[in-house]
Amino acid sequence: MPRVLVNGPASWNTLIRLPTLPEPRTQTLFAGGHHDGLGGTSAGKALTLAALGIDVTLRTALGNDREGTLVRSALDRPRITLQVLPVDRTERHVNLMADDGSRVSIYLELPDPGAAPLATFDGVDVAVLDLADHSRPLLVAARAAGVPVWCDVHDDDGVGDYPRDFVAAADVLLVSAARLADVRAYLSDAVSRGCRLAVCTDGAAGALALDADGWIEVPPAPVADVVDTNGAGDAFFAGLLSGVLDGLRVEDALARASATGALAVSTRALGAPDATIPTVDRLAGAVAVRRV
């Protein structure tokens, strides 16, 4: 059974639904709904990977506070082992979620675990190292241990300093099209520098991928009703990793990724915590991934 180490954020969030994101002016708004729940890109990946039958060690920073207790409870799932980096307070956000899937995240608390001890990579098949300062030392350590590094750099614009080390270290790279001026140039640069597979997701437009054999177009899986886009990218990532670990062709792994992302937008839960391989692969059968 493969084991994956996921290192990065888990948080307790307040999500507020709005028809559209607010304009930058003084105004009164009425929410279409709101709820509190688990957040954090690493938590979303861990939940979805575990649902897909993969043993996950989630290494994340949590406080001994009310929010930390809630996060621990939400992550108390089969196949998830929690390794806590102690901090004074748990990460918290307020997320404004618009009906078109756009989002504004407001950080209320961003804890810093400081110089945390290095993770061990014994028995680890893949290291998923998400954007967090406590992931940085692991970028080098995982490579030294011969463990493949997967990184999700979210809405990287290709210029900002913070994600650069993650992009450079990734054997497999996932990015969003949200802020990229030239998607193909970004993916081409990643692969030319040694990345095995680079993928750019673009919401309802699907995804574009590049590996040593060329470009791959990934259409979106069919979705009857978009309930919440929170964690859809994390679910896509988890579906892709699941497919690769199962030995699928890259095209079939990308179809599984698209299907897992579609399941995520069909629920208000973070990621796709109730996904199963049979359900995902049935939906993946409707995703006509093709090389171009």
C-alpha positions in Angstrom: 0.0 0.0 0.0 1.6 3.3 -1.0 2.1 6.0 1.7 2.1 9.7 1.0 3.5 12.4 3.2 1.5 15.7 2.8 3.1 18.7 4.5 1.3 22.0 4.7 -1.7 24.0 5.9 -4.8 22.8 7.7 -7.2 25.5 9.0 -10.6 26.2 10.4 -12.5 28.5 8.1 -15.6 30.6 7.9 -17.1 30.4 4.3 -19.5 33.1 3.2 -21.5 32.7 0.0 -22.2 35.7 -2.1 -23.7 36.1 -5.6 -20.6 37.9 -6.7 -17.4 39.1 -5.1 -17.8 42.6 -3.6 -16.6 45.7 -5.2 -13.9 47.8 -3.3 -16.4 50.3 -1.9 -18.4 50.9 1.3 -21.6 48.8 1.0 -24.0 46.4 2.8 -24.2 42.9 1.6 -26.5 39.9 2.3 -24.9 36.5 2.3 -26.5 33.7 0.5 -25.3 31.3 3.3 -22.4 30.7 5.5 -20.8 27.9 7.5 -17.7 27.0 9.4 -15.5 24.0 8.4 -12.2 22.5 7.7 -9.9 24.3 5.4 -6.3 24.3 4.1 -5.0 22.9 0.9 -3.1 20.0 2.7 -6.1 19.0 4.6 -8.1 18.8 1.4 -5.5 16.7 -0.3 -5.2 14.4 2.7 -9.0 13.8 3.0 -9.4 13.0 -0.7 -6.3 10.8 -0.9 -7.5 8.8 2.1 -11.0 8.4 0.6 -9.3 7.0 -2.5 -7.6 4.3 -0.5 -4.1 5.9 0.1 -2.4 6.0 3.5 -1.5 9.6 4.3 0.6 11.2 6.9 -0.5 14.8 7.2 2.1 17.0 8.8 0.6 20.4 9.7 0.7 23.2 12.3 -2.1 23.3 14.9 -2.6 25.0 18.2 -4.1 23.7 21.4 -7.2 25.9 20.9 -10.8 25.5 20.0 -10.1 25.6 16.3 -7.3 23.1 16.6 -9.6 20.7 18.3 -12.1 21.1 15.5 -9.5 20.5 12.8 -8.2 17.4 14.6 -11.8 16.0 14.8 -12.4 16.7 11.1 -9.2 14.9 10.2 -10.0 11.9 12.4 -10.5 9.6 9.4 -9.2 6.1 8.5 -5.9 6.2 6.6 -4.9 9.6 7.9 -2.1 9.9 10.4 -1.7 13.4 11.9 1.7 14.8 12.8 1.2 18.1 14.5 3.7 20.9 14.6 2.7 22.9 17.7 1.9 26.6 17.4 0.2 29.1 19.6 -2.9 29.3 17.5 -4.5 27.5 14.6 -4.7 28.9 11.1 -8.0 30.6 10.3 -9.5 32.2 7.2 -12.7 33.9 6.1 -13.4 32.9 2.5 -15.8 34.8 0.4 -17.2 32.4 -2.2 -19.0 33.7 -5.3 -21.5 31.8 -7.4 -19.1 31.7 -10.3 -16.4 29.9 -8.3 -14.2 32.9 -7.6 -13.0 33.4 -4.1 -11.3 35.9 -1.7 -9.5 34.4 1.3 -8.9 36.6 4.3 -6.3 35.3 6.7 -7.3 35.8 10.3 -4.4 33.8 11.8 -1.3 32.5 10.1 0.8 30.5 12.7 4.5 30.0 12.3 6.0 26.7 13.8 9.5 28.1 13.5 12.4 25.7 13.0 10.4 22.4 13.1 12.3 19.2 13.0 12.6 17.5 9.6 10.1 14.9 8.6 11.2 11.3 8.1 10.8 9.9 4.6 11.1 6.2 5.6 8.5 4.2 3.8 7.2 7.3 2.0 6.5 6.9 -1.7 5.6 10.5 -2.6 6.1 13.8 -0.7 3.4 16.4 -1.3 4.9 19.6 -0.2 2.4 22.5 -0.1 3.1 26.2 0.1 4.2 26.8 3.7 7.5 27.9 5.2 7.8 24.6 7.1 7.7 22.8 3.7 10.8 24.5 2.5 13.4 22.4 4.3 11.6 19.2 3.1 12.1 20.2 -0.6 15.8 19.4 -0.3 15.4 16.6 2.2 12.9 14.6 0.1 15.1 14.8 -3.0 18.1 13.7 -0.9 16.0 10.7 0.2 15.1 9.9 -3.4 11.4 10.6 -2.8 9.4 12.2 -5.6 8.2 15.7 -4.8 4.7 16.9 -5.9 3.9 20.6 -5.5 0.7 22.6 -5.9 1.6 26.3 -6.4 -2.1 27.4 -6.8 -2.3 30.8 -8.4 1.4 31.4 -9.0 1.9 34.2 -11.6 5.3 32.9 -12.6 7.1 35.9 -11.1 6.5 36.2 -7.4 9.3 34.9 -5.1 7.4 32.7 -2.7 6.6 29.7 -4.9 9.9 29.7 -6.9 11.6 27.0 -4.7 8.6 24.8 -4.9 8.4 25.1 -8.7 12.1 24.3 -9.0 11.9 21.2 -6.8 8.7 19.6 -8.2 8.8 16.3 -10.1 5.1 16.9 -10.6 3.7 20.4 -10.6 0.1 21.7 -10.4 -0.8 25.4 -11.0 -4.0 27.4 -11.6 -4.4 29.5 -14.7 -5.9 32.3 -12.6 -2.9 34.6 -12.8 -0.7 33.2 -15.6 -0.1 35.4 -18.6 1.1 32.5 -20.7 0.1 29.0 -19.5 2.0 27.1 -22.2 5.3 29.0 -21.6 5.0 28.4 -17.8 4.4 24.6 -18.3 7.1 24.4 -21.0 9.6 26.0 -18.7 8.8 23.6 -15.8 9.3 20.5 -18.0 12.4 21.9 -19.6 14.0 22.2 -16.1 13.2 18.5 -15.3 9.6 18.4 -14.1 8.1 15.1 -15.1 4.6 16.4 -15.5 3.2 19.9 -15.3 -0.5 20.6 -15.1 -2.5 23.8 -15.2 -6.1 23.7 -14.1 -8.6 26.3 -15.4 -11.9 25.6 -13.5 -14.8 24.8 -15.8 -12.5 25.0 -18.8 -10.6 21.8 -17.7 -6.9 21.5 -17.6 -3.8 21.5 -19.8 -0.8 19.2 -19.1 2.7 18.7 -20.5 5.1 15.9 -20.1 8.1 14.7 -22.1 5.7 13.3 -24.8 3.9 16.5 -25.4 0.7 18.4 -24.6 -2.4 16.8 -23.1 -5.9 18.4 -23.0 -8.1 17.5 -20.1 -11.8 18.4 -20.4 -13.9 18.9 -17.3 -15.9 16.0 -16.0 -19.6 16.5 -16.2 -21.2 18.1 -13.1 -24.9 18.2 -12.5 -24.8 20.9 -9.9 -21.9 23.1 -8.7 -22.4 23.4 -4.9 -19.0 24.7 -3.7 -15.7 25.0 -5.5 -13.7 25.0 -2.2 -11.0 22.3 -2.4 -11.7 21.3 -6.0 -8.0 21.8 -7.0 -6.9 19.7 -4.1 -9.3 17.0 -5.2 -8.0 17.2 -8.7 -4.4 16.8 -7.4 -5.4 13.9 -5.2 -7.1 12.1 -8.1 -4.0 12.6 -10.3 -1.7 11.2 -7.6 -4.0 8.3 -7.0 -3.9 7.4 -10.6 -0.2 7.6 -10.9 0.3 5.5 -7.8 -2.1 2.9 -9.3 0.1 2.7 -12.4 -2.4 4.3 -14.8 -1.3 5.9 -18.1 -0.9 9.7 -17.6 -4.0 10.3 -19.7 -6.1 8.0 -17.5 -4.6 9.5 -14.3 -5.6 13.0 -15.6 -9.1 11.7 -16.3 -9.4 10.4 -12.8 -8.1 13.8 -11.6 -10.8 15.6 -13.5 -13.5 13.3 -12.2 -12.3 13.7 -8.6 -12.4 17.5 -9.0 -15.9 17.3 -10.3 -17.0 15.3 -7.2 -15.5 18.0 -5.0 -17.6 20.8 -6.5 -20.7 18.7 -5.9 -20.3 18.9 -2.1 -19.8 21.6 0.5 -17.1 19.5 2.2 -13.5 20.3 1.7 -12.1 18.3 -1.3 -13.9 15.0 -2.1 -13.8 13.1 1.3 -16.5 10.7 0.2 -15.0 9.8 -3.2 -14.4 6.1 -4.0 -12.3 4.7 -6.8 -15.3 3.0 -8.5 -17.3 6.3 -8.4 -14.4 8.4 -9.6 -13.5 6.0 -12.4 -17.1 5.7 -13.7 -17.1 9.5 -14.0 -13.6 9.5 -15.5 -15.0 7.3 -18.3 -16.8 10.4 -19.6 -13.6 12.5 -19.7 -12.1 12.4 -23.2 -8.5 13.2 -22.4 -6.4 13.6 -25.6 -2.8 14.4 -26.7 -2.5 17.3 -29.1 
